[in-house]
Amino acid sequence: MSVRRLAEASVQPASFAFNRANAAAAKQWIKKYPKGREQSAIIPLLMIAQEQEGWVTKAAIETISDMLGMPRIRGLEVATFYTQYQLNPVGTRAHIQVCGTTPCMLRGSEALMDVCRSKIHHDQFHTNDKGTLSWEEVECLGACVNAPMVMVFKDTFEDLTPERLAEIIDLYDAGKGASVTPGPQNGRTGSEPASGLTTLKSEKAILKSTRDREAREAARAAKAAPDAIIAAPVPAPAAPAAPGPVAPSKSSRPKTAAPETNPTLKTPSPAKVAPVTENAASVAPPLHSAANANKAAPEVEATPKQRNGPKNRAEPGSAFKAPETKQPAAKPTKKPV
């Protein structure tokens, strides 16, 4: 799936040109981008070329690149990157793209590929005998909740079984592909739960048409009885709330000046105590010793161990040293004769 190359030169047409309708559509797409950003239109223009020719030819890539004023290699980069562009001739009636990413694989995409192998061709990117059908495996097609799924041109068919995919292939082969309804094939709507909706079963309450109808009915009622006061419905009295849990007692909490247990730090505080009284009732903190803080406790390690600061380690005599850092050897002093 990761290797994408242009078709052989023997099947490439000599030239490419948009027909009148597609040329007008291409100009409209180019106008949608600001000045200086027209090259971004290459993606929709390549899709238009594919819909016209059935696949993206080398001549189409070069023609569109020249039309947008961009290097041809940039056009080739875009065309060979996205799997939505078919770089080889595909089936004239259907090219089936089977999603093989993890969710679809877990839901049976391998069985769908076996159907394609048996009904179309054993290998990918090969057409059947009549040249009407072809298939390939692609990366995620974006409908993981409806796995497994396939895509035929722009239509997706989801919640597939091997039997249902075989029926769809037969319909496309017979030229009746338009009769197949895209989307989930198991009867569910969109991506709703397979077992059916459990919430929001009716949208009438949130639709704008429902709100407008209720507003019109209220206006007619007010116009029919202008002196009447339309009272809003009185909600039913709420049931008494169940008694909450009882707060824990503070009788066993130690009386210290620590922020976690100091009642005077609460806002508003139920107790007002002077700071002198608090400090007198609190335990004095231990004296700080930088020397002790920099050593491990003797109970943990038998020898003192430095905890911070640079560690001075003895360097082995055979360690390599750069020439500029080597200390010159001391010259031996001559003893007086």
N, C-alpha and C positions, 0 to 999 in steps of 0.2 A: 504493500500500500504506500510505502514511503518513497518509492522510486517512480518518478513521473518524467517521461521523456516524450518528445514529439514523435509523431508517426513516421514511418519510413518514407523516404523521398518518393518512392514509387507510387504511393497513394496520395501524395500532397498535390492539390491543384496548383496551377501556375499563377493564378491571381485571385483576388477577392474584391468584391465591391458590394456595398449595401444596396438593396433595392430601394425604390422610391419611398415606401412607407417607413422602412427601417432607417433610412438616411434622415428622414424628418424626425424620427424618434431619437436618433443619436444626437441631433442638434439640440433637441429639447433637454436631454440629459446633460449635455455640456453646459447649457445655460444655467443649470441649477447650482453650479459651483462658482465661487467668486473668482474674480480676475487673478490669474496667476496660480490658481488651484484646479485648472481644467483637467490636469492629468489624473485626478481622482475619479474621473468618469470612466476610467478604463474597465472597472469591474462591471458596471451595467452594459457597456458597449460590447464587451466580450460575451456577455450573456445573450445580447441581441444577435450577435454573429453566430452563436451556437444554435439559437432557435431557428435561424435562417438556413444554416448549412447542415445542421444535425450534429456537428462537432466543431471544435475550434482548430482551424488549420493554421499552419505557419504563415501563410499569406495573410490571413485575417489578423493575426497578432501584429505583423509588420505594418499592415495598412492602418490599423487603429493606433499604433504607436506613432506613426508619422502624422496621423490626423491630430493627435494631441500634442505633438511637438516634444516627445520624450524619446530617450534612447531605446532602441529595440530590445536591448538586453533587459531593461526595466519591464517592458511588456512581457517578455519571456519569463521573468521572475514571478510576475503575478499569475500568469496562466499556468505555470507548473507548480505553484504553491497550493492553490485551492482545488479540492477534488470535485467541485461542482462543474469544472470545465473538463470536457471530454477531449483529450488530445489524440484520440484514435477514432476511426469510424465505429459507431455503435449501432445497435438495432434501430431500424427505421420506425418501428412501432413502439418499442419500449426498451429502455435501458434501466435495469433494476439494480439499485444500490442497496446492499444489505448492510445494516449496521452491525459491526462485530465488536463493539466496545463492551466493557464488563457488564452493565445491566442487561443489555440484549443477549449477551453470551450466556448469562445465568438463566435467562428466560427462554432459551432455545434457538438462538440465531444459527447455531451450527446445523440444526435440522432444516432451517430455511435455505442455507447454502447448499445442502444436499439436494433439495428440490430444484434449485437452479442448475446444479450440475447434471441432474437427470433429465430435465426438460429443455435446457438451453444448450449448454456446452460444459464439458468437464473443467475447462480452464476459464479464468476470468478474461475479460476484454476480447472474447471470441464470440462471434455471432452464431446463431443456429444455421441450419442448412439453407433456409430461405432468406437469411439476412435481416430478419425482422426483430429479433430479440438478442439481447446480450445482458451481462451482469458483472458486478464487481463487489468486493467488500470494501467498506469505507469506515471512517471513524465516526464518532458520535453525531447523530442527526438531530439531537435536541428534544427527543420525546421519551426520555428514560422511564417515566412513570407509565407509559403505554408500551413498554417493551414486550416482545420484540417487534421490530418495525422495518419497513423498507421504503425507499423513495423511488418513484418513477417520474423522471423529469422534475416537475415542480410539486407533484402530489405525494403525500405521505400516506402509507397504509400501516395502521398500528394494531396492536393486540392480535397478532397473526398466529395462526397455527399452520403447520405444513400443508394441511389439506386446503385451507383457505387460500394460501399463496399459490398452490397449484391451480385452483380455479381462476384466480386473477391472471396468472400467466396464460392460461388457455383463452381467456377473453381478449387479452391484448393480442395474442397471436392470431385470433380470428378477426381482428380489426374492430372489436367492440369494447376497447378500453375505456371509452367515454361513458359507458354504462356503469362502471364501477364507482361507487361512492367513496371518496377519500375519507381518511380519518379512522377511528377505531372500528374494528371489524367484529367486535363481540357485542355490539348493541349499546354500549355506554356512550354518554355524551361527553366529548372532550376528555378531560383528565379527572372526572369525578370518580369517587370510589367504585370499585368493581361491584361491590355489594349494594350500591345505591346510596343516595344522599341520606345523611343522618341529621343534617342541619341545613337551614336556609332552603327548605323545600319549595318555598314560594317566593318569587321576587316581586309580587304585586305591591307589597308594603313599601318597597324602596324605589319603585319605578317613578320617574318624573310624571308619567301619565296618570298614575294613581294619585300623586299629590295634587296635580292640577285639577283632577276630577273632584277631589274632596274640597279644594278651595272654591270651585264653582258652586258646589252644593251648599257650602256655608254661605256664600254670597247670595244665592237665591233665597235661602232661609232667612237671612237678615233683611232682605228686601221685602219679602212677604210679610214679615212681622217686625217693622222697624222699632216698635216700642217694647218688644219683648227682649228680655235679657237672656242671652244664650249662655248658660252656665257651663263651665268646664266640668267634665266628669270628676267626681270626688274619688280619689283613690281609697281603696279599702285600708282600714287601719293595719299597720304592720304588727306582726306577732311579737310579743315581748322577747327581747334578746335573752339567750341563755346566759346564765352567770359565767363570767370568765374565770380563768384560773386565779387562785389566790397567790399574791406576791410572796416571795420567800421572806422569812424573818431576817432582820439584821442584828439579832441579839448576839450572835457568835462572831460577828465581823470584828476584826481587831481595830483598835482605835489608834491610828497612826496619822502622820501628816502626808502619807503617800497620796498622790492624786487619785488612785483607784479607790481608796477608802475614805477620802476626806469629804465629809458631808458639806463643808462650807463652800466647796467648789461648785455645788449644784446651783442652778438658777431656776426659781428662787430657792434659797437654802432654808430648810426648816430649823436649822441650828445655827446660832451665831456665836462663834468662839473666837477669841482673840488669838492672833498668831503666836504670842508668847506662850499661851496655854497649850496650843497645839504642839509646839516644839518641845515643851516640857514633858508632855505625855508621849512623845514619840521616841523611838529608839535612835540613838545617835549613829550616824553612818560610820563605817570604819575609815581610818585615816588612809589617804591615798599614798601609795609608794610607787614611784616610777620604776625603781629597781625590781620590786616584786612583780609589778605588772609585766615586766619584760622577761620574766622567767616562768618556767612551768612549775607546777606544784610538785614537790618532791615525792608525794604519794603516787603521782601519775608517771613521772619519769625519774629515774634514779639520779640523773645528772641534770644540772640546769641547762636549759635550751633557749637560745635567743629567739624571740618572737617577732621582732620587727627590726628595721634598719638593715643596712647591707651586711651580707654574710661574707666574712673573710675566710676563704678556704685556701689551704695550702695547695699550691700548684705542683704537679709532678715535674720532676726534672726533665723528663722526655717530652713535655708539652711543647708544641710548635709556637714560636713567637715570631712576629714580623721583625724584619731586620731593623726597622727604625725604632722599635721598642726595646731592643736588647740592650742590656747594660754592658758597657765595655768591661772587660776583665781587668781586675786590679793588677797593676804591675808589681812584681815582687821587689821589695826594698833591698838594696845592697847593704850588707853588713860592713861596717868599717873594719878595715884590716888592722 
